[in-house]
Amino acid sequence: MKTLLAAALLTILAPSLVLEAGNWPRFRGLNGSGKAPFAEVPLTWSTDENIRWKSDLPGPGSSSPIFWGGRVFVTCYTGYGTGEEGQKPEDLVRHLIALDSASGEEIWRFSHPAPDPFAVDPYSGFLVEHGYASNTPVTDGERIYCFFGKGGVVAVDWDGKLVWEQPVGDLYSQKRWGSASSPILHDGKVIVKSGDEARAVFAFDAETGEKLWTAEGSILEQTYGTPAIHQVSDERADLIVAGTSEIWGMNPDTGKLRWFTETQILGNVSSSPVIEGDQLVIFGGFPRTLGAGITLGLRGDVSDSARLWENVDVKAYMTAPIFHEGHLYFVRDEGIACCADPVKGELIYEERLPNVMGSSGRGKPFYASPILVGDHIFATSRTAGTFVIKAAPEFELVGVNLIEDDGRFQGTPAAAGDQLYLRSETALYAIGAQD
């Protein structure tokens, strides 16, 4: 039955998704949906249960692990900001680590020193909350592409060797919070939203690193979400980029604007757009946090025609939602699990999760976005464990799985095959059923 279901799913997936089936190639998996349709992982684990391996990391990070073809990739950093005595800004080094998915053994490590110590955001304020490795890498199975903020974009081959690198600006946002948006791949292009560093979106040739186009806009400052692709038709794909006060639909081949809509999501846009069919949902904003539902596939100024809803009920500040069987599921940063009608923008339930408030940092117990495995939501908090919630319009908390670890869990989980990958600031864990 599982084989038949997988085959049925493959027949309706776009070609690029067929290529990625069974892998987890980017932040939140296929097109940032947060869904793992081919994974089967246990619902319970702990420090002593269903942990297949643990791999210590050389330094912290808030990025997510990715998976392709038996390898897990994760980024972290050492040097400036780790709290060790005698370190200077020029000591900052980002690392991309490749691990064997079966054993957790390190295959190789690619290290990238910060190119200019004066272009490093200071380790103070909110940057302390997430650090210098918050951008999740992306892979096409041939190369791994990393965005290191003012350290630029790098492409690394399957053996851990540098293929190319490109700068993407060295500006600062007003608040100097550093970088968090993750690169994506589309049709042979690496697309990077460099909001803090350049107030721009860049596209590079994935093989050569040649810069193909740049699209600039002041609305990209203080935006930290990752773009997504909307497949309008066989002939048309739109690159979706969320900024402060506007959402753009761009031609990913040229960077030209096809459509835009104004929103009231102002200030910081930390969440990422999520797409289901011809609908987009985006959360964010400060000091007022909102959510918005947008109809996709139109052209021009669609501010009056595309918006389905916009309100302060269906929202989260940092975390992104999940579409599933006609409902929208999300967990707010403060630890409230929610289900909503994605078309009407109406809450179906909101339930505070137990023992999360005050668990970590500035009243935000959740940094990671939830993912969907089967019919369960996995929502990983920073220090209170991973909450397993039934993906149904009636709230049901299945359990809470806690791993004893000295670091915070800030990266969104990845799921592929029969393993779930969780990263803390100190280690990467592979979770799977044990005989």
C-alpha positions as CSV (number, residue, x, y, z in Angstrom):
1,M,0.0,0.0,0.0
2,K,2.8,2.4,0.8
3,T,4.5,1.7,-2.5
4,L,1.2,2.3,-4.4
5,L,0.6,5.6,-2.5
6,A,4.2,6.8,-3.3
7,A,3.7,6.0,-7.0
8,A,0.4,7.8,-7.0
9,L,2.0,10.9,-5.4
10,L,4.8,10.8,-7.9
11,T,2.4,10.9,-10.9
12,I,0.9,14.2,-9.7
13,L,4.1,15.9,-8.5
14,A,5.9,18.5,-10.7
15,P,9.1,17.1,-12.4
16,S,11.4,19.0,-10.0
17,L,9.5,17.5,-7.0
18,V,9.9,14.0,-8.5
19,L,13.6,14.5,-8.6
20,E,13.6,15.5,-4.9
21,A,11.1,12.8,-3.7
22,G,12.5,11.1,-0.6
23,N,15.0,13.9,0.0
24,W,14.9,17.1,2.0
25,P,16.9,19.5,-0.2
26,R,16.2,22.9,1.3
27,F,14.7,24.8,4.2
28,R,11.4,23.1,5.1
29,G,11.7,20.5,2.3
30,L,9.8,20.6,-1.0
31,N,9.2,24.3,-1.9
32,G,9.3,25.2,1.8
33,S,6.0,23.4,2.4
34,G,7.2,21.7,5.6
35,K,5.8,18.4,4.4
36,A,7.6,15.0,4.4
37,P,5.2,12.9,2.3
38,F,7.6,9.9,2.0
39,A,8.9,9.8,5.6
40,E,8.0,7.4,8.3
41,V,9.5,8.2,11.7
42,P,8.6,7.4,15.3
43,L,6.2,9.6,17.3
44,T,8.2,9.2,20.5
45,W,11.9,9.6,21.4
46,S,14.1,10.8,24.2
47,T,17.7,10.9,25.2
48,D,17.7,7.1,25.6
49,E,15.0,6.1,23.1
50,N,15.0,6.0,19.3
51,I,18.2,8.0,18.9
52,R,20.1,6.2,16.1
53,W,23.1,8.5,16.3
54,K,24.3,11.8,17.7
55,S,27.1,13.8,16.0
56,D,28.7,16.6,18.0
57,L,29.1,19.9,16.0
58,P,32.1,22.2,16.3
59,G,30.0,25.2,17.0
60,P,26.4,26.6,17.2
61,G,23.9,27.5,14.5
62,S,20.2,28.0,13.9
63,S,20.1,26.7,10.3
64,S,18.2,23.5,9.5
65,P,19.8,20.2,8.3
66,I,19.1,19.0,4.8
67,F,19.3,15.5,3.3
68,W,20.1,14.0,-0.1
69,G,21.2,10.6,-1.2
70,G,22.4,9.2,2.1
71,R,24.1,12.4,3.2
72,V,23.0,15.0,5.8
73,F,24.4,18.5,5.5
74,V,24.3,21.2,8.3
75,T,26.0,24.5,8.8
76,C,27.5,26.0,12.0
77,Y,30.1,28.5,13.0
78,T,33.1,28.9,15.3
79,G,35.0,31.9,16.4
80,Y,33.6,35.3,17.1
81,G,30.5,35.2,19.2
82,T,31.1,31.8,20.8
83,G,32.2,33.3,24.1
84,E,35.8,32.0,24.1
85,E,38.4,34.3,25.4
86,G,40.8,36.1,23.1
87,Q,38.7,35.8,20.0
88,K,38.4,38.7,17.5
89,P,35.9,39.3,14.7
90,E,38.3,37.9,12.2
91,D,38.2,34.5,13.9
92,L,34.6,34.0,12.6
93,V,34.5,30.8,10.4
94,R,31.3,29.2,9.0
95,H,31.3,25.5,8.4
96,L,29.4,23.2,6.1
97,I,29.5,19.6,7.4
98,A,28.6,16.5,5.4
99,L,27.5,13.4,7.5
100,D,26.7,9.9,6.6
101,S,23.0,9.5,7.3
102,A,23.4,5.8,8.4
103,S,26.1,6.3,10.9
104,G,26.4,10.1,11.6
105,E,30.1,10.0,10.8
106,E,31.6,13.1,9.4
107,I,32.5,12.7,5.7
108,W,34.0,16.1,5.2
109,R,34.0,19.7,6.5
110,F,34.2,22.8,4.4
111,S,35.2,25.9,6.3
112,H,34.7,29.5,5.1
113,P,36.4,32.3,7.1
114,A,34.5,35.6,7.2
115,P,36.1,37.7,4.4
116,D,36.1,41.0,6.2
117,P,36.0,41.4,10.0
118,F,34.5,44.8,9.6
119,A,31.5,43.4,7.7
120,V,30.6,41.1,10.6
121,D,27.4,42.1,12.5
122,P,28.3,42.6,16.1
123,Y,27.6,39.8,18.5
124,S,25.0,41.8,20.6
125,G,21.3,42.3,20.9
126,F,19.1,39.9,19.0
127,L,21.9,38.4,17.0
128,V,22.9,36.6,20.2
129,E,19.6,34.8,19.9
130,H,20.4,33.0,16.6
131,G,24.1,33.6,15.8
132,Y,26.1,33.5,12.5
133,A,24.8,30.3,10.8
134,S,21.0,30.8,10.5
135,N,20.8,30.2,6.7
136,T,19.9,26.7,5.7
137,P,21.8,25.3,2.7
138,V,20.2,23.9,-0.5
139,T,21.4,21.0,-2.7
140,D,20.6,19.6,-6.2
141,G,22.5,16.3,-5.5
142,E,25.6,17.6,-7.3
143,R,26.5,20.7,-5.3
144,I,25.6,22.2,-2.0
145,Y,24.9,26.0,-1.9
146,C,25.3,28.1,1.2
147,F,24.4,31.7,2.0
148,F,26.7,33.1,4.7
149,G,25.3,36.7,4.9
150,K,28.0,39.2,4.3
151,G,30.3,36.2,3.8
152,G,28.5,35.7,0.4
153,V,27.2,32.6,-1.4
154,V,29.4,29.5,-1.9
155,A,28.9,26.4,-4.0
156,V,30.6,23.2,-2.7
157,D,30.8,20.0,-4.7
158,W,30.0,16.5,-3.4
159,D,33.5,16.0,-2.2
160,G,33.5,19.2,-0.1
161,K,35.6,21.3,-2.5
162,L,34.8,24.9,-3.3
163,V,33.3,25.3,-6.8
164,W,32.5,29.1,-6.8
165,E,31.7,31.9,-4.5
166,Q,30.0,35.3,-5.0
167,P,29.5,38.4,-2.8
168,V,26.0,39.6,-2.1
169,G,26.6,42.9,-0.3
170,D,27.9,44.1,3.0
171,L,25.2,46.5,4.2
172,Y,23.5,46.3,7.6
173,S,19.9,46.6,8.6
174,Q,19.0,49.3,11.1
175,K,18.8,46.7,13.9
176,R,21.9,44.7,12.8
177,W,20.3,41.4,13.4
178,G,22.4,39.5,10.8
179,S,21.1,37.2,8.1
180,A,18.6,34.3,8.1
181,S,17.0,33.9,4.6
182,S,18.0,30.6,2.9
183,P,18.9,30.1,-0.8
184,I,16.6,28.1,-3.1
185,L,17.1,26.4,-6.5
186,H,15.0,26.8,-9.6
187,D,15.7,25.6,-13.1
188,G,19.5,25.7,-12.7
189,K,19.6,28.9,-10.8
190,V,20.6,29.6,-7.2
191,I,18.2,32.4,-5.9
192,V,19.2,34.3,-2.8
193,K,17.2,37.0,-1.0
194,S,20.0,39.3,0.4
195,G,17.7,41.7,2.3
196,D,20.1,42.9,5.0
197,E,23.2,42.8,2.9
198,A,22.0,44.4,-0.3
199,R,18.2,45.1,-0.2
200,A,18.2,42.8,-3.2
201,V,17.4,39.3,-4.7
202,F,20.1,37.7,-6.7
203,A,20.1,34.8,-9.2
204,F,23.3,32.9,-10.0
205,D,24.0,30.1,-12.4
206,A,24.2,27.0,-10.3
207,E,27.0,25.4,-12.2
208,T,29.3,28.4,-12.8
209,G,28.3,31.0,-10.3
210,E,27.7,33.7,-12.9
211,K,25.3,36.4,-11.7
212,L,22.3,36.3,-13.9
213,W,20.2,39.1,-12.5
214,T,19.6,41.4,-9.5
215,A,16.3,42.8,-8.3
216,E,16.5,45.6,-5.7
217,G,13.9,47.0,-3.3
218,S,14.0,48.9,0.0
219,I,11.1,46.7,1.2
220,L,13.6,43.8,1.6
221,E,15.4,45.3,4.6
222,Q,14.6,43.4,7.8
223,T,13.1,40.5,6.0
224,Y,14.4,37.1,6.9
225,G,12.1,34.6,5.2
226,T,13.0,32.3,2.3
227,P,11.4,32.7,-1.1
228,A,9.2,30.0,-2.7
229,I,8.1,29.0,-6.2
230,H,4.5,29.0,-7.5
231,Q,4.1,26.8,-10.5
232,V,1.3,28.7,-12.3
233,S,1.3,26.5,-15.4
234,D,3.6,24.3,-17.4
235,E,5.0,27.5,-19.0
236,R,5.0,29.8,-16.1
237,A,6.6,29.8,-12.6
238,D,6.5,32.7,-10.3
239,L,9.2,33.5,-7.7
240,I,7.4,34.6,-4.5
241,V,9.3,37.1,-2.3
242,A,7.8,38.7,0.8
243,G,8.9,42.1,1.9
244,T,7.7,44.7,4.3
245,S,4.3,46.1,3.1
246,E,4.5,44.1,-0.2
247,I,4.6,40.6,-1.7
248,W,6.2,40.2,-5.1
249,G,5.6,37.6,-7.8
250,M,8.7,37.7,-10.1
251,N,9.9,36.0,-13.2
252,P,12.6,33.7,-11.9
253,D,14.4,33.7,-15.2
254,T,14.8,37.5,-15.4
255,G,14.0,39.0,-12.0
256,K,11.3,41.1,-13.6
257,L,8.1,41.8,-11.5
258,R,5.0,40.1,-12.8
259,W,2.7,41.1,-9.9
260,F,2.6,42.6,-6.5
261,T,0.2,43.1,-3.7
262,E,0.3,45.6,-0.8
263,T,-0.1,44.3,2.7
264,Q,-0.2,45.7,6.3
265,I,2.6,43.4,7.3
266,L,5.1,46.0,8.3
267,G,8.4,46.0,10.2
268,N,10.2,42.7,10.5
269,V,9.1,39.8,8.2
270,S,10.8,36.8,9.7
271,S,8.5,34.0,8.5
272,S,8.5,32.4,5.0
273,P,5.7,32.3,2.4
274,V,3.9,28.9,2.2
275,I,2.0,27.8,-0.9
276,E,-0.8,25.3,-1.5
277,G,-2.3,25.2,-5.0
278,D,-3.0,28.8,-6.0
279,Q,-3.0,30.2,-2.4
280,L,-0.2,31.8,-0.4
281,V,-0.1,32.4,3.3
282,I,2.4,34.7,4.9
283,F,2.9,35.8,8.5
284,G,5.0,38.5,10.1
285,G,5.2,42.2,11.1
286,F,6.3,44.3,14.0
287,P,5.1,45.8,16.3
288,R,1.8,44.4,15.0
289,T,2.0,40.8,13.8
290,L,-0.5,39.7,11.1
291,G,-1.2,36.9,8.7
292,A,-2.5,37.2,5.1
293,G,-4.0,34.9,2.5
294,I,-3.3,35.7,-1.1
295,T,-4.6,34.3,-4.4
296,L,-1.8,33.6,-6.8
297,G,-1.4,33.5,-10.6
298,L,-2.5,37.0,-11.5
299,R,-0.6,39.9,-13.0
300,G,0.0,43.6,-12.2
301,D,-1.1,45.4,-9.1
302,V,-3.4,42.8,-7.4
303,S,-3.7,44.6,-4.1
304,D,-7.5,44.8,-4.4
305,S,-8.2,41.5,-6.2
306,A,-5.8,38.9,-4.7
307,R,-6.2,39.2,-1.0
308,L,-8.4,36.6,0.6
309,W,-7.9,37.9,4.2
310,E,-5.6,39.7,6.5
311,N,-6.0,39.8,10.2
312,V,-4.3,39.5,13.6
313,D,-5.8,36.2,14.5
314,V,-4.2,33.8,12.1
315,K,-0.6,34.8,12.5
316,A,2.9,34.1,13.9
317,Y,5.9,36.3,14.2
318,M,8.7,33.9,13.1
319,T,7.4,30.5,12.5
320,A,5.8,29.4,9.1
321,P,2.5,27.4,8.8
322,I,1.6,24.1,7.1
323,F,-1.3,23.3,4.7
324,H,-2.9,19.9,5.3
325,E,-6.2,18.6,4.0
326,G,-7.9,21.9,3.8
327,H,-6.6,23.3,7.1
328,L,-3.7,25.5,8.1
329,Y,-1.6,24.5,11.1
330,F,1.0,26.6,12.9
331,V,2.6,27.1,16.3
332,R,3.2,30.7,17.4
333,D,6.5,31.7,18.8
334,E,5.2,32.0,22.3
335,G,4.0,28.4,22.3
336,I,0.4,28.4,21.1
337,A,-0.7,25.6,18.7
338,C,-3.3,26.8,16.1
339,C,-5.5,25.4,13.4
340,A,-7.3,27.7,10.9
341,D,-9.4,27.9,7.8
342,P,-6.8,29.0,5.2
343,V,-9.5,30.4,2.8
344,K,-11.5,32.4,5.3
345,G,-8.6,33.2,7.6
346,E,-10.6,32.1,10.7
347,L,-9.2,30.2,13.7
348,I,-10.5,26.8,14.4
349,Y,-8.6,26.3,17.6
350,E,-5.7,27.8,19.6
351,E,-4.2,25.9,22.5
352,R,-1.3,26.9,24.7
353,L,1.3,24.1,24.8
354,P,2.5,23.1,28.3
355,N,5.7,24.1,30.0
356,V,7.2,26.3,27.2
357,M,6.8,29.9,28.4
358,G,10.1,31.1,29.9
359,S,11.9,28.1,28.6
360,S,14.3,30.2,26.5
361,G,15.2,33.8,25.5
362,R,13.0,36.9,25.4
363,G,9.6,35.2,25.5
364,K,10.0,33.3,22.3
365,P,10.1,29.6,23.1
366,F,9.9,28.6,19.4
367,Y,12.3,29.6,16.7
368,A,11.9,26.5,14.5
369,S,8.9,26.1,12.2
370,P,6.8,22.9,12.4
371,I,6.9,20.2,9.8
372,L,4.3,17.5,8.9
373,V,5.2,13.8,8.9
374,G,2.2,11.6,8.0
375,D,-0.7,13.0,9.8
376,H,1.3,14.6,12.7
377,I,2.8,18.0,13.3
378,F,6.3,18.0,14.8
379,A,6.9,21.4,16.5
380,T,10.4,21.7,18.0
381,S,10.8,24.2,20.8
382,R,14.1,25.8,21.9
383,T,14.4,24.0,25.2
384,A,11.1,22.2,26.1
385,G,11.3,19.4,23.5
386,T,9.4,18.5,20.3
387,F,5.6,18.6,20.5
388,V,3.8,16.0,18.4
389,I,0.3,17.2,17.5
390,K,-2.3,15.4,15.5
391,A,-3.0,17.2,12.2
392,A,-6.7,17.4,12.7
393,P,-9.1,20.3,13.3
394,E,-9.6,19.1,16.9
395,F,-6.6,19.7,19.0
396,E,-4.8,16.6,20.2
397,L,-1.3,16.6,21.8
398,V,0.1,13.2,21.2
399,G,3.2,13.7,23.3
400,V,6.4,15.8,24.0
401,N,9.8,14.4,23.3
402,L,12.7,15.9,25.1
403,I,16.4,15.3,24.5
404,E,18.9,16.4,27.2
405,D,21.2,18.8,25.5
406,D,23.2,21.9,26.7
407,G,22.3,23.9,23.6
408,R,19.0,25.3,22.3
409,F,17.1,23.6,19.4
410,Q,16.6,26.5,17.0
411,G,16.7,24.8,13.5
412,T,13.6,23.5,11.8
413,P,13.7,19.6,11.7
414,A,14.2,17.6,8.5
415,A,12.6,14.3,7.7
416,A,13.5,11.8,5.0
417,G,13.1,8.0,4.7
418,D,12.8,6.6,8.2
419,Q,14.8,9.2,10.0
420,L,14.1,12.6,11.5
421,Y,17.0,15.0,11.9
422,L,17.1,17.5,14.8
423,R,19.9,19.9,15.4
424,S,20.8,21.8,18.5
425,E,23.5,24.3,19.1
426,T,25.8,21.5,20.1
427,A,24.8,18.4,18.1
428,L,22.9,16.8,15.2
429,Y,20.6,13.9,16.1
430,A,19.1,11.2,13.8
431,I,15.8,9.8,15.2
432,G,14.4,6.5,14.0
433,A,12.7,3.4,15.2
434,Q,15.0,0.9,16.9
435,D,14.6,-2.9,17.0
